[in-house]
Amino acid sequence: MSQSLSQLRKFVSPEIIFGAGCRHNVGNCAKTFGARKVLVVSDPGVIAAGWVADVEASLQAQGIDYFLYSDVSPNPRVEEVMLGAELYRENHCDVIVAVGGGSPMDCGKGIGIVVAHGRSILEFEGVDTIRVPSPPLILIPTTAGTSADVSQFVIISNQQERMKFSIVSKAVVPDVSLIDPETTLSMDPFLSACTGIDALVHAIEAFVSTGHGPLTDPHALEAMRLINGNLVQMIANPGDIALREKIMLGSMQAGLAFSNAILGAVHAMSHSLGGFLDLPHGLCNAVLVEHVVAFNYNSAPDRFKVIAETFGIDCRGLNHRQICGRLVEHLIALKHAIGFHETLGLHGVSTADIPFLSQHAMHDPCILTNPRESSQRDVEVVYGEAL
């Protein structure tokens, strides 16, 4: 009996509409939820790129009123979520549409939680803390990487404590995700690199996570294949919509994988680092990824070998130590090819900061599914290697 129970798997995902131009369907989607007034959550950069105007036009075409909230920082903050919830209530909204990268999407998710419960977003840290359903949530990602639009994660920055916290619940999986590769045309090369490496790390961590399974593995492997095979070319040819579709599809599949398999130490450490220095999340992942892969390799050698083969590394005749070396080399070469040469030291992290960062990483839910059990000392050593 217990054996079959341990094999049970669940898989959550929103209704997904994928394809060039699908952002224009947002009015139809809102209408199916009976929307009278929509809170549109975005940020100044996304507004400047013109994607919000498309959303507004689509809502207007359906005769749906809306209120635009765009005070969202690159790492969305507690007070921004709370203000958004206040505006939602004041304007008598009944549906949330978030347009942008991970920040507006996470902010929109957070607003839904606060509106539903009438309590501070800080009270919902952790796993499965949400008791009341959020209002209907429609997300339109404009970056190819964070996968907030398909995941059961919300990451919010608490600036008072200089840390990020995670909320993990299937209640924050959006109702509809409109995944439109055209919206990624406004990403600059740095943002393309940040979000691309984030998606690749999602796929790697989901594949070796202790929560992986037959429902997540195919998504993780296909995401690795798509991103590894197309990211460098996409950054070099920013106007090529076919390449953007491949990266957007890879990002989506990585999201479906990690939302259900959860992640590992790269993300636990990256959340801690991003909260401490307010750095782009993808950059934090890029600095850490090969160090964590080397740390984890011997705890899941057969799965890491499959990752190496998926990246096109010929593993015939190699032992695991050699495969690990090749995989680390491949990740470093890929990072260099998309313009990452960072270390933690370059961003002002010193040895003295490592205990604080490690302590917070140990409290992140992502550390629980890392393939290698990690003590705070282990995490400190890996941070130290990334200096």
N, C-alpha and C positions, 0 to 999 in steps of 0.2 A: 504493500500500500504506500509506504513512505517513499519508496523508490520512484513510483510513477508521479507522486506529487512534486518531487524535486524537479521533474522534467516539464512541469507546466510552464508555459510561456505566455506573457501578454504583450501586446504591441499596440501602442497608441499613435495616432496620427490625425492631423486635421483633414478636412476635405481639401484636396490640393487641385488647383487649376494652374497648369504649367504652359507657358508659351509666350512668344513675342506678342506684346500688345494686350495681354490679359488684364493689365491694371485698369483698362477702360471698363471692365465688368463690375467694378466695385459697387456702382449704384444698384445694379441688379441684385448683387449679393445682399446689400444692406436692406433692400426692399423685401427680400424673402424673410428677413428677420422682423418685418413690420416696423422698420426704423422710421421714426418721426424726426428725430434730431440726432446727428452723429457727432461725437467728439473725435476730431481728426488730430492725431498726435504725430508730430514730426520735428525736424530741427532746421535751423536757418540754411544749412548747406543743401538739404534736400529740397527746400522751397526754391532756393536759387537755381537748382538744376531743372526745375520745371515739373517735377513729378507730382507735387501737391496740386498744382493747377489742373492736371489731368484728373486727379481724384475729385476735386471740387466740381469740375465740369460734368463728370459722370454722375455725381450725386444730384447736381442741379437738373440734369436731364430726366431724372426720376422724380423730381419735385421734392427732394429730401433736403431739409435744412441741416446746417452743420455749424460747429464752432471749432476754430483752429487753435490748437495749443502747441507752441513750438519752443518753449523754454526748456530744452532738453540738452544737457551736457554730453560730451563724448562718452563719459561713463556716468549713466543716469543716477541722480542722487535722491536720497530719501525725501528731501524737501520738495523736489520737482514732482515726484510721484504724488505727494500729499496735496500740492497745489493743483495738480491735474484733476485729482478726485474732487476737490472743492469746486473747480470750474465745471466738471461733469454734472454735479448736483445743481449748482446755481443755474445752469443753462437747460436743465431738465432733459439731458441727453438720455438715449436708451440703447445706443450701440457705440462701440469703440472701433475706429479704423486707425491703425498705426502704419505710417509710411516712412521707410528709412532703413538704416543699418540696425545693428543689434541694440543700439541705445534707445531710439524711439520705440522699437518693438518691445523691449523689456520694460520701458516706462509705461507703455500702453497696457501691458499685462499687469504691472503693479497697480496702476490706476483701477483696473477692474477688480482686483482683490480688495482694495481699500473701499471702493464704492459698495461692494457686496457686504462687507463686514462692518464698515463704519469704525475701523480701528487703525492704529498706525501700522504701516508696512513692516516696521521693525519686529512686530509680533509674529510674523509668519516665516521667519528664518527656519530652514531645515526641510525635512521630508514629510509630505502629507500632513501639513498643518491647516489646510484650507477646508472649511466646513460648509461654505455657502457658495453656490455657483456664481461666477462672474457674469456680467452682461455679455451679449454676443460680441465676439472679437474677430475682426478681419485684419490680417496682416499682409503688407506688401513690402517685401524686402528689396532694398536698392543696392545691396552689396552681396557678393557671392561668397559667403563664408560663415556668418555667425549661426545661421540656421535657427535663430530664435523663432522664426515663423513656423517651424514644425516641431519644436521641442517642448518638453515639460520642465524647462528651466527658466528662472528669472534671476538675473544677476544685478544687484543694486549696490551702489557705492555709499558707504556711510563715512562722510568726510570728517565728522567729529572724531571718529575712531581710526581714521586713515585705513579703513579696510572695506573689502567687498563682502557681501553675504549672498548666499544662494537660497532660493526657494525652489523646491522640486515637488511638482504635483501634476497629476494628469489634468487637474482642474485648470491649469494655465496653458494647456495645448489649445491653440486658437481654433475657432470653429471653421474658418476658411483661410487658406493661404493662397494668395494670388502671386505666383512666382513668374516674374516677367523679365527675361534676360535683357531686354532693352533698357531697363532702369539701371543696369550696371555700367552703361556707357559713360555715366558721369563720374565713375571712380577714377582717381588719379593712380599712377603706377604704385605709389607707396600703399594706398588703401587696398588696391588689388592684391599686392603682395601680402599685406597683413591678413586680409580676410581669406586669401587662398591658403596660406599656411595654417590658419585656424581650422579651416575645413579639413585639411590633410591630417592635422593632429586629431581632430574629432574621429576621423576614420581609423587611424592607427590605434588610438586609445580604446575605441569601442570594440575593435577586433580582439584585443588582448585583455579587455576588462573581464573581471570575474562574473559579470552579468551578461556576457555575450551568449548568443545561441543561434539556432538555425534561422530565426526570423531576422536577426540583425546582421549576421556575417555576410550575406550576399550584398547588402547595401554598402557595408564598410569596404569590401573588396572592390566593388565597382567604383565607389567614390575615389579610392586610392588610384585606381587605373586612370580614371578620367582627369583627376587633378594633376597627378604626376606627369601624365602624357600631354597636357595642354596648357598648364599654368604659365610656363616660360613664354610660349608662343603667344598666349593671350596678352600678356603684358607688353610684348614687343609689337603686337598688332591690335591696338586698342579698339579699332573700328570694326573688327571681324566678328559679326554677330553669331556666326556658327561656333566659333571658339568660345564666345561668352555663354552660349547655350550649354556647351559641354561642361564648363566650369560651374555654371548655375545648377545643372543637373547633378554634378558631383557633390556640390555643397549640400543640395537637398538630400541626397542619399546618405551623406555623412551625418546629416541631422537626424534622419530617421533611425540610423544605427545608434548614435550616441544617446538620443533621447530615451531609447529603450534599453540599451546595454549600460548606460552611464559611462563615465570617463575614468581618468586615473590621475597620477601624480603631476603630470604636466599641467593639467587644469587646476588642480588644488593649489599648486605653487604659483601658477600664473594669476589666479584670482587674488591671492595674497599680495603678489607683487604689484598688480594693477591698482589695487586699493591703496597701497602704500605710496606709490609714485604717480598715480593718475596717468599711467601710460596706456597706449593702445593695446588691447588684449592680444591681438595677433602678434605684435612685436614681443610681448612677454612669452608667448608660446614659442616663437622662433628662437629666442635666446636659450630656452630650456630643453627643447625637444630631444636633441641627440644625447644630452647628458642623462635624461630620464630613460631613453631607449636602452642605453648601455647599462644603466642601473637595473632595469627590469628584465633584460634579455634572458638571463638564465632561469627566470621563473616561468617563462612561456616560450622556450626555444623553438618548438615546432611551429607555433603560430607566428613568431617573428620571422622564421624562415619563409613562410608563405607570404608575409609582407614583402620580404626582400625579393622573392620571385615575382610578385605582382609589380614591383618597381623595375622589373627587367634585369635584375641581378642574376647572373648565372651561378648557381650554388653547387653545381656538380663537383664532387670531389673535395668540397670544403667542409671543415669541421665547424662547430657552432661558434667557436671563438673567431674564426676567420669570417664567417657570415656576419656576425655582429659588427666586426670591423668594417666590412664592405657597406653594411646598411648605414652605419654612422657616417662613413665617407660620402655616401650617396645623399644623405639628408643635408650634410654641410654644403656639398656642391650645389644642390638645388637651392638652398638658402642664398648662396653667393650669386647664383644665376638670376635670382629675382631681387638682388640688391641688399640682402641682409648681411652685415658683417659685425653685428652688435655683440657686446658682452654686457653683463650686468654693471660692471665697473664703469663703462662708458656712460651709463645713466645715473651714476652717482650712488650706486649701492656699495656699501662698505662691509667689511667683515663684521663690524659691530651691529649691523642691521639684521644679520642672518637669524639670530635666535627669535626675534620678533616675527619675522616673515615665516619662519618654520612653525612657530607656535600656531599662527593663524592657518597655515596650510594644513596642519594636522586636524583642524576643526572643520575643514571643508568636506562636504559629503562625497566629493569625487575621490578622496583618498581611500574611501572604503572599498572601492571596486578596482583599485590598482592591483595588477597581478602579483606584485611582490609586497608582502606586508612591510610597512615602513614605520620605523620609530622616528621620533623628532630628530635624533642624531643622524639617521640616514638622510633625512630631508636637508639638514644643515650641510652635510657633505656634498649633496648634489648642487645646492645653491652655491657652495664654495667653488665647485668645478666650473660653474657658469660665470663666475666673476671675471 
